[in-house]
């Protein structure tokens, strides 16, 4: 996280290792949208 200055660390409450858990799905969708916006710039 500190090696990449524009990175963001998100702690997902009540989430495990599966990408299919509700908290992880929400975080992955938000991260994907953020990355898409940054790549358009």
N, C-alpha and C positions, 0 to 999 in steps of 0.2 A: 504494500500500500504506500509506504513512504518513498519507495524507489521511483514511482510514477506520479509526479506532482498533480496531474489532473484526475487521478483516480479517486474514487469515493468508497468508503467502507460502510456497508450496511449490515447491521445485526438484525436478523429476522427472528422475532419472538416466536416460540413454539414451533420452530421448523426443524426438520431433520435433514437427512441426506437425499431425500427424493425430490426431484424437480416437480413432481405432481402434487405436492402438498399446497394447500391454499395460500399460505404466506409466501412460499417460494414462487408460485405461479405469478402472484401479484408483483413481486420484486423482479422477476425475470422479464415480465411484460414492460414494466417501467424502465428497466435498464436497456432493453432493446429499443424502446422508443427514444430514449435519451441518446443512445449511440447513433440511431438513424438521423436524428436532428444534427448531431455533431458532424456526421459524415457529409451532410448536405451543405454545410457551411464552407 
